[in-house]
Amino acid sequence: MSHPNPTGRLAHWSLRLQHFDFTIVHKPVAHNNVPYALFRNPLPRSCDTPTDLLPEYAVVGSLDLHALPP
């Protein structure tokens, strides 16, 4: 990590993730349209509470996991 003395959430996640060996890969919008569309699409303002949206908007994103051989 490039931050010399992380605090708060950054320190929490740094400690939590240091046990894993992973690589972060940037996916351009051209190759990752569905999550980008979900992120950019505003929610309708016709409901009274956010819980009214749960059945229809429960999907937040996606996660691809690839196990590495030991």
N, CA, C and O atoms as CSV, one atom per row, in Angstrom:
chain,resi,resn,atom,element,x,y,z
A,1,MET,N,N,0.852,-1.176,0.000
A,1,MET,CA,C,0.000,0.000,0.000
A,1,MET,C,C,0.890,1.229,0.000
A,1,MET,O,O,1.942,1.230,0.639
A,2,SER,N,N,0.492,2.256,-0.694
A,2,SER,CA,C,1.335,3.442,-0.824
A,2,SER,C,C,1.149,4.444,0.312
A,2,SER,O,O,1.975,5.343,0.472
A,3,HIS,N,N,0.101,4.314,1.094
A,3,HIS,CA,C,-0.138,5.245,2.199
A,3,HIS,C,C,0.730,4.828,3.387
A,3,HIS,O,O,0.619,3.688,3.839
A,4,PRO,N,N,1.606,5.725,3.920
A,4,PRO,CA,C,2.553,5.322,4.968
A,4,PRO,C,C,1.910,4.946,6.304
A,4,PRO,O,O,2.337,3.971,6.923
A,5,ASN,N,N,0.907,5.676,6.767
A,5,ASN,CA,C,0.273,5.420,8.064
A,5,ASN,C,C,-1.248,5.449,7.929
A,5,ASN,O,O,-1.874,6.455,8.266
A,6,PRO,N,N,-1.853,4.366,7.442
A,6,PRO,CA,C,-3.310,4.382,7.276
A,6,PRO,C,C,-4.023,4.391,8.625
A,6,PRO,O,O,-3.544,3.809,9.598
A,7,THR,N,N,-5.168,5.056,8.668
A,7,THR,CA,C,-5.984,5.097,9.881
A,7,THR,C,C,-7.433,4.822,9.512
A,7,THR,O,O,-7.795,4.854,8.335
A,8,GLY,N,N,-8.250,4.557,10.496
A,8,GLY,CA,C,-9.685,4.376,10.281
A,8,GLY,C,C,-10.013,3.218,9.372
A,8,GLY,O,O,-9.473,2.122,9.521
A,9,ARG,N,N,-10.902,3.467,8.428
A,9,ARG,CA,C,-11.355,2.419,7.513
A,9,ARG,C,C,-10.218,1.864,6.676
A,9,ARG,O,O,-10.150,0.660,6.428
A,10,LEU,N,N,-9.327,2.742,6.241
A,10,LEU,CA,C,-8.214,2.289,5.414
A,10,LEU,C,C,-7.336,1.305,6.184
A,10,LEU,O,O,-6.906,0.295,5.625
A,11,ALA,N,N,-7.067,1.582,7.445
A,11,ALA,CA,C,-6.272,0.677,8.281
A,11,ALA,C,C,-7.021,-0.635,8.515
A,11,ALA,O,O,-6.428,-1.713,8.471
A,12,HIS,N,N,-8.314,-0.535,8.760
A,12,HIS,CA,C,-9.134,-1.730,8.982
A,12,HIS,C,C,-9.058,-2.665,7.784
A,12,HIS,O,O,-8.780,-3.854,7.941
A,13,TRP,N,N,-9.303,-2.136,6.587
A,13,TRP,CA,C,-9.301,-2.973,5.393
A,13,TRP,C,C,-7.901,-3.436,5.039
A,13,TRP,O,O,-7.737,-4.531,4.500
A,14,SER,N,N,-6.901,-2.642,5.322
A,14,SER,CA,C,-5.524,-3.056,5.073
A,14,SER,C,C,-5.179,-4.284,5.911
A,14,SER,O,O,-4.594,-5.240,5.402
A,15,LEU,N,N,-5.539,-4.261,7.189
A,15,LEU,CA,C,-5.285,-5.407,8.066
A,15,LEU,C,C,-6.106,-6.623,7.649
A,15,LEU,O,O,-5.623,-7.755,7.688
A,16,ARG,N,N,-7.336,-6.378,7.256
A,16,ARG,CA,C,-8.237,-7.466,6.891
A,16,ARG,C,C,-7.790,-8.179,5.616
A,16,ARG,O,O,-7.920,-9.398,5.504
A,17,LEU,N,N,-7.263,-7.417,4.656
A,17,LEU,CA,C,-6.918,-7.984,3.351
A,17,LEU,C,C,-5.476,-8.456,3.235
A,17,LEU,O,O,-5.126,-9.098,2.245
A,18,GLN,N,N,-4.628,-8.158,4.219
A,18,GLN,CA,C,-3.215,-8.515,4.099
A,18,GLN,C,C,-2.979,-10.027,4.129
A,18,GLN,O,O,-1.892,-10.483,3.774
A,19,HIS,N,N,-3.965,-10.804,4.541
A,19,HIS,CA,C,-3.827,-12.258,4.592
A,19,HIS,C,C,-4.062,-12.914,3.232
A,19,HIS,O,O,-3.839,-14.115,3.082
A,20,PHE,N,N,-4.502,-12.153,2.257
A,20,PHE,CA,C,-4.837,-12.701,0.950
A,20,PHE,C,C,-3.830,-12.245,-0.096
A,20,PHE,O,O,-3.273,-11.150,-0.014
A,21,ASP,N,N,-3.611,-13.106,-1.075
A,21,ASP,CA,C,-2.755,-12.770,-2.206
A,21,ASP,C,C,-3.679,-12.520,-3.397
A,21,ASP,O,O,-4.234,-13.463,-3.962
A,22,PHE,N,N,-3.845,-11.256,-3.778
A,22,PHE,CA,C,-4.767,-10.926,-4.854
A,22,PHE,C,C,-4.189,-9.820,-5.726
A,22,PHE,O,O,-3.262,-9.111,-5.335
A,23,THR,N,N,-4.752,-9.697,-6.889
A,23,THR,CA,C,-4.370,-8.657,-7.836
A,23,THR,C,C,-5.618,-7.890,-8.229
A,23,THR,O,O,-6.635,-8.489,-8.580
A,24,ILE,N,N,-5.548,-6.581,-8.172
A,24,ILE,CA,C,-6.665,-5.737,-8.585
A,24,ILE,C,C,-6.455,-5.380,-10.047
A,24,ILE,O,O,-5.406,-4.860,-10.428
A,25,VAL,N,N,-7.461,-5.665,-10.857
A,25,VAL,CA,C,-7.378,-5.418,-12.292
A,25,VAL,C,C,-8.473,-4.435,-12.676
A,25,VAL,O,O,-9.645,-4.659,-12.375
A,26,HIS,N,N,-8.097,-3.349,-13.337
A,26,HIS,CA,C,-9.065,-2.361,-13.802
A,26,HIS,C,C,-9.758,-2.884,-15.047
A,26,HIS,O,O,-9.102,-3.341,-15.983
A,27,LYS,N,N,-11.080,-2.818,-15.062
A,27,LYS,CA,C,-11.849,-3.192,-16.246
A,27,LYS,C,C,-12.452,-1.924,-16.830
A,27,LYS,O,O,-13.268,-1.280,-16.171
A,28,PRO,N,N,-12.078,-1.548,-18.045
A,28,PRO,CA,C,-12.666,-0.357,-18.659
A,28,PRO,C,C,-14.180,-0.520,-18.828
A,28,PRO,O,O,-14.688,-1.640,-18.886
A,29,VAL,N,N,-14.877,0.580,-18.905
A,29,VAL,CA,C,-16.334,0.564,-19.037
A,29,VAL,C,C,-16.761,-0.233,-20.266
A,29,VAL,O,O,-17.800,-0.892,-20.242
A,30,ALA,N,N,-15.982,-0.181,-21.323
A,30,ALA,CA,C,-16.339,-0.898,-22.546
A,30,ALA,C,C,-16.438,-2.406,-22.317
A,30,ALA,O,O,-17.172,-3.086,-23.033
A,31,HIS,N,N,-15.709,-2.941,-21.329
A,31,HIS,CA,C,-15.731,-4.375,-21.048
A,31,HIS,C,C,-16.555,-4.722,-19.818
A,31,HIS,O,O,-16.665,-5.896,-19.467
A,32,ASN,N,N,-17.129,-3.739,-19.163
A,32,ASN,CA,C,-17.814,-3.963,-17.891
A,32,ASN,C,C,-19.085,-3.117,-17.821
A,32,ASN,O,O,-19.279,-2.374,-16.859
A,33,ASN,N,N,-19.944,-3.221,-18.819
A,33,ASN,CA,C,-21.096,-2.329,-18.954
A,33,ASN,C,C,-22.174,-2.512,-17.894
A,33,ASN,O,O,-22.742,-1.522,-17.434
A,34,VAL,N,N,-22.472,-3.730,-17.497
A,34,VAL,CA,C,-23.601,-3.966,-16.603
A,34,VAL,C,C,-23.396,-3.324,-15.235
A,34,VAL,O,O,-24.266,-2.564,-14.807
A,35,PRO,N,N,-22.286,-3.585,-14.514
A,35,PRO,CA,C,-22.116,-2.908,-13.218
A,35,PRO,C,C,-22.058,-1.389,-13.358
A,35,PRO,O,O,-22.554,-0.672,-12.489
A,36,TYR,N,N,-21.460,-0.890,-14.435
A,36,TYR,CA,C,-21.384,0.550,-14.645
A,36,TYR,C,C,-22.787,1.132,-14.819
A,36,TYR,O,O,-23.090,2.199,-14.285
A,37,ALA,N,N,-23.630,0.437,-15.556
A,37,ALA,CA,C,-24.999,0.916,-15.760
A,37,ALA,C,C,-25.767,0.934,-14.444
A,37,ALA,O,O,-26.545,1.856,-14.194
A,38,LEU,N,N,-25.557,-0.076,-13.598
A,38,LEU,CA,C,-26.236,-0.097,-12.301
A,38,LEU,C,C,-25.760,1.044,-11.417
A,38,LEU,O,O,-26.547,1.630,-10.672
A,39,PHE,N,N,-24.482,1.358,-11.498
A,39,PHE,CA,C,-23.910,2.428,-10.685
A,39,PHE,C,C,-24.405,3.800,-11.149
A,39,PHE,O,O,-24.695,4.662,-10.319
A,40,ARG,N,N,-24.504,4.009,-12.446
A,40,ARG,CA,C,-24.847,5.312,-13.001
A,40,ARG,C,C,-26.348,5.568,-13.070
A,40,ARG,O,O,-26.761,6.719,-13.215
A,41,ASN,N,N,-27.167,4.540,-12.972
A,41,ASN,CA,C,-28.609,4.699,-13.115
A,41,ASN,C,C,-29.203,5.214,-11.801
A,41,ASN,O,O,-29.122,4.515,-10.791
A,42,PRO,N,N,-29.793,6.407,-11.779
A,42,PRO,CA,C,-30.373,6.918,-10.532
A,42,PRO,C,C,-31.629,6.140,-10.144
A,42,PRO,O,O,-32.350,5.637,-11.006
A,43,LEU,N,N,-31.879,6.048,-8.856
A,43,LEU,CA,C,-33.072,5.375,-8.363
A,43,LEU,C,C,-34.293,6.273,-8.545
A,43,LEU,O,O,-34.177,7.495,-8.465
A,44,PRO,N,N,-35.458,5.682,-8.788
A,44,PRO,CA,C,-36.668,6.501,-8.912
A,44,PRO,C,C,-37.005,7.161,-7.578
A,44,PRO,O,O,-36.743,6.592,-6.518
A,45,ARG,N,N,-37.578,8.347,-7.628
A,45,ARG,CA,C,-37.906,9.096,-6.417
A,45,ARG,C,C,-39.379,8.945,-6.022
A,45,ARG,O,O,-39.871,9.709,-5.191
A,46,SER,N,N,-40.074,7.992,-6.591
A,46,SER,CA,C,-41.501,7.849,-6.326
A,46,SER,C,C,-41.814,7.064,-5.049
A,46,SER,O,O,-42.975,7.010,-4.645
A,47,CYS,N,N,-40.824,6.459,-4.408
A,47,CYS,CA,C,-41.101,5.666,-3.208
A,47,CYS,C,C,-40.846,6.492,-1.945
A,47,CYS,O,O,-40.121,7.486,-1.970
A,48,ASP,N,N,-41.455,6.061,-0.849
A,48,ASP,CA,C,-41.306,6.765,0.421
A,48,ASP,C,C,-40.053,6.346,1.176
A,48,ASP,O,O,-39.391,7.182,1.791
A,49,THR,N,N,-39.726,5.067,1.135
A,49,THR,CA,C,-38.571,4.570,1.882
A,49,THR,C,C,-37.690,3.716,0.978
A,49,THR,O,O,-38.181,3.148,0.003
A,50,PRO,N,N,-36.400,3.616,1.283
A,50,PRO,CA,C,-35.508,2.774,0.476
A,50,PRO,C,C,-35.888,1.298,0.515
A,50,PRO,O,O,-35.553,0.562,-0.413
A,51,THR,N,N,-36.578,0.842,1.559
A,51,THR,CA,C,-36.956,-0.574,1.631
A,51,THR,C,C,-37.958,-0.948,0.549
A,51,THR,O,O,-38.085,-2.125,0.211
A,52,ASP,N,N,-38.671,0.030,-0.001
A,52,ASP,CA,C,-39.591,-0.257,-1.102
A,52,ASP,C,C,-38.838,-0.714,-2.349
A,52,ASP,O,O,-39.426,-1.354,-3.222
A,53,LEU,N,N,-37.549,-0.396,-2.445
A,53,LEU,CA,C,-36.767,-0.709,-3.633
A,53,LEU,C,C,-36.071,-2.062,-3.562
A,53,LEU,O,O,-35.583,-2.544,-4.584
A,54,LEU,N,N,-36.008,-2.685,-2.398
A,54,LEU,CA,C,-35.206,-3.890,-2.236
A,54,LEU,C,C,-35.529,-5.025,-3.200
A,54,LEU,O,O,-34.594,-5.554,-3.800
A,55,PRO,N,N,-36.762,-5.435,-3.393
A,55,PRO,CA,C,-36.987,-6.558,-4.298
A,55,PRO,C,C,-36.523,-6.283,-5.723
A,55,PRO,O,O,-36.016,-7.184,-6.391
A,56,GLU,N,N,-36.687,-5.064,-6.191
A,56,GLU,CA,C,-36.361,-4.741,-7.571
A,56,GLU,C,C,-34.891,-4.369,-7.763
A,56,GLU,O,O,-34.330,-4.641,-8.824
A,57,TYR,N,N,-34.254,-3.755,-6.766
A,57,TYR,CA,C,-32.893,-3.256,-6.906
A,57,TYR,C,C,-31.925,-3.916,-5.924
A,57,TYR,O,O,-31.045,-3.243,-5.386
A,58,ALA,N,N,-32.068,-5.201,-5.686
A,58,ALA,CA,C,-31.224,-5.876,-4.702
A,58,ALA,C,C,-29.825,-6.179,-5.236
A,58,ALA,O,O,-28.905,-6.383,-4.444
A,59,VAL,N,N,-29.641,-6.215,-6.554
A,59,VAL,CA,C,-28.329,-6.513,-7.127
A,59,VAL,C,C,-27.465,-5.264,-7.080
A,59,VAL,O,O,-27.864,-4.205,-7.565
A,60,VAL,N,N,-26.278,-5.388,-6.493
A,60,VAL,CA,C,-25.384,-4.243,-6.343
A,60,VAL,C,C,-24.235,-4.303,-7.329
A,60,VAL,O,O,-23.864,-3.270,-7.887
A,61,GLY,N,N,-23.670,-5.445,-7.560
A,61,GLY,CA,C,-22.513,-5.563,-8.442
A,61,GLY,C,C,-22.186,-7.024,-8.675
A,61,GLY,O,O,-23.034,-7.899,-8.503
A,62,SER,N,N,-20.955,-7.277,-9.068
A,62,SER,CA,C,-20.550,-8.651,-9.313
A,62,SER,C,C,-19.157,-8.879,-8.766
A,62,SER,O,O,-18.398,-7.935,-8.547
A,63,LEU,N,N,-18.831,-10.134,-8.550
A,63,LEU,CA,C,-17.533,-10.502,-8.010
A,63,LEU,C,C,-17.097,-11.786,-8.687
A,63,LEU,O,O,-17.824,-12.779,-8.668
A,64,ASP,N,N,-15.916,-11.774,-9.286
A,64,ASP,CA,C,-15.353,-12.967,-9.912
A,64,ASP,C,C,-14.245,-13.501,-9.026
A,64,ASP,O,O,-13.306,-12.774,-8.701
A,65,LEU,N,N,-14.342,-14.762,-8.631
A,65,LEU,CA,C,-13.322,-15.392,-7.800
A,65,LEU,C,C,-12.644,-16.495,-8.593
A,65,LEU,O,O,-13.305,-17.305,-9.242
A,66,HIS,N,N,-11.331,-16.518,-8.534
A,66,HIS,CA,C,-10.554,-17.554,-9.201
A,66,HIS,C,C,-9.590,-18.141,-8.180
A,66,HIS,O,O,-8.708,-17.442,-7.682
A,67,ALA,N,N,-9.753,-19.416,-7.870
A,67,ALA,CA,C,-8.877,-20.069,-6.894
A,67,ALA,C,C,-7.529,-20.360,-7.532
A,67,ALA,O,O,-7.456,-20.825,-8.669
A,68,LEU,N,N,-6.472,-20.083,-6.797
A,68,LEU,CA,C,-5.122,-20.364,-7.263
A,68,LEU,C,C,-4.674,-21.712,-6.719
A,68,LEU,O,O,-4.999,-22.058,-5.583
A,69,PRO,N,N,-3.928,-22.479,-7.517
A,69,PRO,CA,C,-3.444,-23.760,-7.010
A,69,PRO,C,C,-2.451,-23.548,-5.869
A,69,PRO,O,O,-1.742,-22.542,-5.846
A,70,PRO,N,N,-2.393,-24.491,-4.917
A,70,PRO,CA,C,-1.479,-24.320,-3.770
A,70,PRO,C,C,-0.018,-24.376,-4.166
A,70,PRO,O,O,0.859,-24.248,-3.312
